[in-house]
Structure formats: structure tokens, C-alpha cells
Amino acid sequence: MTAASIFTDFWDRLAEQDEQGLFLVLAGFVLSFAFIRMSTRLMRSPKVPWWPGSVVSESGVHLHHLVFGIVTMMTAGTLGFAIQGTSPWSEIFAFAFGVGAGLTIDEFALWVYLDDVYWADEGRSSIDATVIAAAGMILLLLGFTPFTIDTGSTAQIAVSFAGALIVFGLVAICFLKQRLMHGWVGFFVFPFAIYGASRLAKPGSPWARKRYGERNPAKQGRAEQRFPPDRRTERLKNAFRDIVGGKPSEGVAAVQHEAAAATREAVEEARERAERLAHPRDSQ
């Protein structure tokens, strides 16, 4: 069996389930995220000075790649709705939407901190968000759904909505306890939500701040003992984040200093270019 026949069979199975669009979104998402992370790491490395740098305007404004991601998503999403499932355009726009999503989520930390923390320790949240988003799309492709709404009778509708509220409630508890992966996977696979919601909250989570601390010092102590900053699981997570995204700088302050220095250099370069254009004879 050739690779082409394997892909054809795989694509036919996707088409039977009407999931080719979701698969292309996932493919574009993963490929664009991988490319932009590779690009930013090469830009950071002194070993490849020939790799093109950031996009900076004449006035020194740094255009983050999430800007291009947002524009790509808006364009692909709008055109995808306009063509109403016409092939192959629906597949092309699905892939383009995934590309835009990958470029955008790579700077997820910028959404949260409203600051350029890409190479800070806080920037690792972009890796976490990418893994969570990709996991959700993979679970959908595997056939997992959060819940179904039965419309056969009023009683079935009521039971379905009650079940949905329970799912949302348990997932919310997981998120409040900072058990993000339990909550996200539990949104599709209900037992994970039950497990995460019933387990101990992380010591710095909103749940712990509200319900542990002085109100329940015993649980606060257990949480701190269960989740020390240097626990093995966290070290493995950080190692994975460093492999995928590169090692962070010393924190927000260091990244702000690097960003400010880069901006000053870009502004000075733009000023010199403008002076050469304004006084061409002086530069000769």
C-alpha cells in the first residue's frame, strides 16, 4: 500500500464524517505554530544572522505576528461563510483559518499580559494554550463531543440541559483550581472533569485563595506540599516548553529591556533612512 493510497483512504474517512474542514484547521494550526516558533528561535540565535528579523514599520513600530494571524482568520472565516461549503474553497479557507489561529495563539501571552513577554517565563503560557487548543481539536476529530441535546421530548431536553450544566460546572471548578488540562479534556471526556474537580487545588489558584489560606490552613499546607515549585512534573513541563518554544529570558523586566533596546535600534535606523531620503546629496 502506497503513501498516496493511505492518505486517500484517510481523507475518504474524514469526508464520510464531514471532518475534513476540522482536520485542515488542525493541520494549518500546527504547521503555522511550528514555523513561527522555528522562525523566532532562529531570529534569536546568533548562529543564523542571515535569518530575516521582525517586521518593523518606518516609524519603528513592531508588528507582532498575531496581527497577521488575526487578519488571516478574519479573511478566511468571512470567505469561508460566503462560499457556503463550496469545494475546494472551503478546504482552502479552513486551512488558512488554522494558519491564522496558529500565528495568533503563539502570542497568547500577549493577550493575557498586554505586554511583550514572548521570551519571558510568562510567555510559556503560549505553549500551554497551544497544547490545550490542539488537544481539543484532536479530541473532536476522534469523535468526542462535550454533550448532546436530545430534542425528543420536553423531559429529554431538560435532562440534556441539566447534564450540560453539570459538565460546565465541573469544568469551571477545574479551571478555578488551575487544573487546566483536566478541565479541558473533561469538557469532552466527562470522567476527567469529575477527577479534576474532586482533587486538591493548586496553592496559587483562585479556588485556593478563596477557600484555603487562613480559612483552611491545613488544606493550604497540603496544596503547597503537593505542588512545590520544583516538583518533577513541573520540571518535565518546563523542559517540554523549552524544547518547543526555547528557553525564556529572566522574566518580564528582561524582556521589556530587550524589546525597548530593539525598538530604539529600529527607530534610529528609520530616522537615518528618512534623513538619507530627505538629504540625498549629504549621503553621497
C-alpha positions, 0 to 999 in steps of 0.5 A, a space after each residue: 500500500 502506497 503513501 498516496 493510497 493511505 492518505 486517500 483512504 484517510 481523507 475518504 474517512 474524514 469526508 464520510 464524517 464531514 471532518 475534513 474542514 476540522 482536520 485542515 484547521 488542525 493541520 494549518 494550526 500546527 504547521 503555522 505554530 511550528 514555523 513561527 516558533 522555528 522562525 523566532 528561535 532562529 531570529 534569536 540565535 546568533 548562529 543564523 544572522 542571515 535569518 530575516 528579523 521582525 517586521 518593523 514599520 518606518 516609524 519603528 513600530 513592531 508588528 507582532 505576528 498575531 496581527 497577521 494571524 488575526 487578519 488571516 482568520 478574519 479573511 478566511 472565516 468571512 470567505 469561508 461563510 460566503 462560499 457556503 461549503 463550496 469545494 475546494 474553497 472551503 478546504 482552502 479557507 479552513 486551512 488558512 483559518 488554522 494558519 491564522 489561529 496558529 500565528 495568533 495563539 503563539 502570542 497568547 501571552 500577549 493577550 493575557 499580559 498586554 505586554 511583550 513577554 514572548 521570551 519571558 517565563 510568562 510567555 510559556 503560557 503560549 505553549 500551554 494554550 497551544 497544547 490545550 487548543 490542539 488537544 481539543 481539536 484532536 479530541 473532536 476529530 476522534 469523535 468526542 463531543 462535550 454533550 448532546 441535546 436530545 430534542 425528543 421530548 420536553 423531559 429529554 431536553 431538560 435532562 440534556 440541559 441539566 447534564 450540560 450544566 453539570 459538565 460546565 460546572 465541573 469544568 469551571 471548578 477545574 479551571 478555578 483550581 488551575 487544573 487546566 488540562 483536566 478541565 479541558 479534556 473533561 469538557 469532552 471526556 466527562 470522567 476527567 472533569 469529575 477527577 479534576 474537580 474532586 482533587 486538591 487545588 493548586 496553592 496559587 489558584 483562585 479556588 485556593 485563595 478563596 477557600 484555603 489560606 487562613 480559612 483552611 490552613 491545613 488544606 493550604 499546607 497540603 496544596 503547597 506540599 503537593 505542588 512545590 515549585 520544583 516538583 518533577 512534573 513541573 520540571 518535565 513541563 518546563 523542559 517540554 516548553 523549552 524544547 518547543 518554544 526555547 528557553 525564556 529570558 529572566 522574566 518580564 523586566 528582561 524582556 521589556 529591556 530587550 524589546 525597548 533596546 530593539 525598538 530604539 535600534 529600529 527607530 534610529 535606523 528609520 530616522 537615518 533612512 528618512 534623513 538619507 531620503 530627505 538629504 540625498 546629496 549629504 549621503 553621497 
